[in-house]
Amino acid sequence: MAIYPKITIRGLLLFHNNQLCSFEDRNLMFNQIKRSYNIFINLDPDGSKLPDKTLGKEWKDYRKNTSIFIENTINEIQKALDECK
């Protein structure tokens, strides 16, 4: 679950619109967020590699809820980046 904090921390840094445009490496940071998200979304999507079926269901639920949150965050960051141009 180390990917989720990386996405969240970078997202929080980029999400503040008033500071966003001043970051020289804002596009690099945003691309790293998207790359981390792609890794997360491809991690055992159905939980089949987990030893316990209950864990598999919990993983699917967690993954679904987290991916929705991260997608929304990425979209908000993209909108803020577009305003910097």
C-alpha positions in Angstrom: 0.0 0.0 0.0 3.0 2.3 -0.3 1.7 3.6 -3.6 -1.4 5.2 -2.1 0.5 7.5 0.2 2.8 8.5 -2.6 -0.2 9.5 -4.8 -1.9 11.3 -1.9 1.2 13.3 -0.9 1.9 14.4 -4.4 -1.7 15.1 -5.0 -2.0 17.3 -1.9 1.1 19.2 -3.1 -0.4 19.7 -6.5 -4.0 20.3 -5.4 -3.3 23.7 -4.0 -4.0 25.8 -7.0 -2.3 29.0 -5.7 1.0 27.1 -5.3 0.6 24.7 -8.3 1.8 27.1 -11.0 5.0 28.0 -9.1 6.3 24.4 -9.1 9.0 24.0 -11.8 8.5 20.2 -11.9 4.7 20.1 -11.6 4.3 18.1 -14.8 6.9 15.6 -13.7 5.1 15.2 -10.4 1.8 14.8 -12.1 3.2 12.2 -14.4 4.5 10.3 -11.4 1.1 10.4 -9.8 -0.5 8.9 -12.9 2.2 6.3 -13.1 1.7 5.3 -9.5 -2.0 5.1 -10.1 -1.5 2.8 -13.1 0.6 0.5 -11.0 -2.0 0.5 -8.2 -4.9 -0.2 -10.6 -3.1 -3.2 -12.1 -2.3 -4.9 -8.8 -4.3 -8.1 -8.6 -7.6 -6.5 -9.7 -9.8 -9.4 -8.6 -7.9 -10.4 -5.5 -7.3 -13.9 -6.8 -3.7 -14.0 -5.7 -4.6 -13.5 -2.0 -4.7 -16.7 0.1 -8.1 -16.0 1.6 -11.3 -15.3 -0.3 -12.5 -12.8 2.4 -9.3 -10.9 1.9 -9.9 -11.0 -1.8 -13.3 -9.4 -1.5 -12.0 -6.8 0.9 -9.2 -6.0 -1.5 -11.6 -5.6 -4.4 -13.8 -3.2 -2.3 -10.8 -1.2 -1.1 -9.3 -1.1 -4.6 -12.7 0.1 -6.1 -13.2 2.8 -3.5 -9.6 4.0 -3.6 -9.4 4.1 -7.4 -12.5 6.3 -7.6 -10.9 8.7 -5.1 -7.6 8.7 -6.9 -9.3 9.2 -10.3 -11.2 12.2 -9.0 -8.0 13.6 -7.5 -6.1 13.2 -10.8 -8.9 14.9 -12.7 -8.9 17.9 -10.3 -5.1 18.2 -10.6 -5.4 18.1 -14.4 -7.9 20.9 -14.3 -5.6 22.9 -12.1 -2.6 22.3 -14.4 -4.7 23.4 -17.4 -5.4 26.7 -15.6 -1.6 27.3 -15.2 -1.1 27.5 -19.0 
